[in-house]
Amino acid sequence: MTSLLRFLQVFALGTWVGAIVYLSFVIAPGVFGALANRDQAGAVVGLVLGRLHILGLIAAAVYVGAALGLWLLHSTKELTTAAVAMVLVMAALTGISQRVVTRRMAALRTAMVSVDATPRDNPLRIEFDKLHRVSVQLEGAVLVIGIGALYLTVRMAGRP
């Protein structure tokens, strides 16, 4: 049972981190390179990002659930490990990104009709660009924290 729970932790976190890497370094550049219309490319990436956020929150629940199972089986400090805390921070940042940043960006995109055609000095475009930077920073933070949590999880896997 312990091996299964550890596997679930590594699988959930590895899937989440891998999906962020794939979106950031394969999907987004590919979509923006393949589509002539940057507004359409942004819409596709926004859709994929929303699904990545859902995947991440599910992965966090699986990870923490497995940690709870390990705690119940072994009465260890499993729920207080740094890796669990890091996954909870990742989930919080993902929730903020999805519920606050992404929602506001979608509303701004609708108000502008075309982000690409909106002048850079337009207040809506200025806010959109700022939120886009925040979104990238949040995803970057989730990625870096996730790599650290994955390392700690694999390191813990050798323990009962």
N, C-alpha and C positions, 0 to 999 in steps of 0.2 A: 504494500500500500504506500509506503514511504517513497519508493521509486516512482510510482505513478504520480503522486502529488508533486514531486520534484520535477518530473517530466512536464506536467501541466504548467508549472511556473515557467520553466525554460521555454516551452513551446509558446505560451501566451505572450511572454515578453519578447521573445525572438521574432514572433510574427509581427508584433506592434512596431518594434524598432526597424525590422526589415521593410515593412510597409512605408514607414516614414522615409527611409532611404530611397526606396523605389519611386515614391511620389516626387521627392525632391530632386533626384538626380536622373530619373528616366522619364517619368510621365510628364511632369511640368515642362521641362525643356523640349521634349518631343512634341507635345501638343502645341506649344507656342511656335515651334519650328515648322510644323506640318500645316497648321491652319493659317490662312491669309488674314483672317479677321481676328485681331487680338481680343475683342470683346467676347467672341465665341470661345476662344481658347481660355479666357479667364472664367467663363461660365462652366466649361468642362472641368477645369482644375478645381473650381469651387465645389462642384458636385462631388468630385472624387475626394476632396478634402473632408467634406461632411461625412462621407462614408468611412473615411479613415478615422475620424473622431469617434464614430459609433464603434468601430472595430477596437479602437484603443480603450474605450470605456468597458467594453465586454472583456477585453484582455485583462484589464485591471481587476475586474470582478473575479475572473477565473484565478488570477494570481493570488489575490488576497484570500479567496475561498480556499485555495490549496494551502496557503500559509496557516489558515485557521485549522484545517484538517491536520496538518503537521503538529500544530500546537496541541490539539486534542489527543493525538496519538502519543506524543512524547512529552507533553508538559514542558516544552522548552520555551525559550524566549522568542520563538519564531515570529510572533506578531509584533515584536518590538525591534526587529532587525532593521538595519539601515536600508536594505533593499526594499522592504515593505514600505517604509516611510517614503522612499524615493518613488515607488510606484503610485502611492497616494498623491504625492506632489504632481506627478505626471498626469494623473487623472484630473486633478484640480485645474491644472493649466490647460488641459484639453477641454474641460468643461467651460472655462472662461473663454477660450478661443472660439468654441462653437456657439455658446449662448450669447456672448457679448460682441466679440470682434467680428465674427463671420456674419452674424445677423445684421449688424450695422453696415457692414460693407455691402451686403445684398441690398439693403434699403437705399444706400447711396448709389449703387449701380443702377437701380430702377429709376431713381430721381434724375440721374444724368442721362439716361437712355444709352449713351455710349461713353464709356470711360475714356477711350482712346481719343474721341473727338472733343472731349471737354478740355478747355484750356487749363494748363497747369496752375494758373493763378486763381482759378475759380475756387471759392471756399469749399464746395462739395468735393472737388478733385483733391484739394489740399488735405481734407479730412480723410478721404479714401486712401491716398498715398501714405498718410501717417498710419492708418489702421493696417494697411498692407505690410508696412515695416514691422508693426507690432505682431501681426500674424506670423510673419517669417521668424521673428525672434522667439515667439512662443513655441513654434514647431522646432526650432533649433534647440531651445532649452529642453524640450521633451526628449529630443533625440539624444542629447548629451547625457541627461540624467538617465535615460533608458539604457544607454551603453554601460554606464556605471552600475546600474541595478542588475543588468544582465551579467556583468562580470562577477558581482558579489553573489548572485544566485548560483552561478556555475561553481564558484568557489565553495559555497555552502553545500553543494550537492554531494560532496564526499563525506559529509557528516550524517550521522543517523537522525 
